[in-house]
Amino acid sequence: MKTAADTAEEITNSRALEVVARAGFAVSGILHLLIGVVAIRLAMGGEGKADVSGAVQQLASQPAGPLLLWTSFAACVALAIWQTSDAIFDFEHLPAKKKLAKKLKAALQAVVYAGLAITLFSFANGAGSDQSSSTSDLTASVLKAPGGYALLLAIGAAVAITGIVYAIRGFRQSFAEHLRLPASQRARTAVTVLGVVGYAAKGIALLLVGLLVIIATVKAHPEESTGVDGGLKALRDQPFGVYMLAAVGVGLICYGIFMMVRAKLAKM
């Protein structure tokens, strides 16, 4: 059994998988950049879906759409495998509490990139769907299940807290721990600024999503729980919301650029 585990660890830490996994960060960056662009368009009175499905749809509409979708799918699968490997094999030298936290974080990241891979696959396979309506349908189904009310409140709170954690991580610049920052001071400053602004913007977006889930659950209106797209559009309808939405859009673009830079600088 130990030999099999060692072999699995060796494969999942191979240079070839690392190269493809790094591309997964870039894919995430491109999708966030596209969401940010749509957010700015919405702030200016335009239309669009400011969520992952909307961003993937934009990729699919390009001349090389199928190639972009399948290569992005492969990159996200590779990164999900890499993160799973971290969750299983890495951090063994750390104290028990810190090891558990690191492994849990890697496992959650694996789930996130597996989810991106599934979305990309569905569009590449011609079965793409509107993420906003899917979120509403899922919320309605969970709400009807035994204990669904409490579960949805917990999910909404978890997403909102995750958003706060992202913002704190940005302002504390803790993301820098996972990067090999460039030697040039100007380049280091640029990467840091992108990270701070990007993490704060993503944190706000996640906070809005979590709050919408909680509000929709309390009011028993699952159709109001519409994911990132619904959260950003709800922000637009608030006082000074147009300006706040534009700022979040700029921040998401910064986060997207940061993730593309991370593909090169990440400690794997």
Buried (B, 14 or more C-beta within 10 A) or exposed (E): EEEEEEEEBEEBBEEEBBEBBBBBBBBBBBBBBBBBBBBBBBBEEEEBBBBBBBBBBBBBEEEEBBEBBBBBBBBBBBBBBBBBBBBBBBBEEEEEEEBEEBBEBBBEBBBBBBEBBEBBBBBBEEEBEBBBEBBBBBBBEBBEEEEBBEBBBBBBBEBBEBBBBBBEBBEEEEBBEEBEEBEEEEEBEBBBEBBBBBBBBBBBBBBBBBBBBBBBBEEEBBBBBBBBBBBBBBBBEEEEBBEBBBBBBBBBBBBBBBBBBBBEBBEB
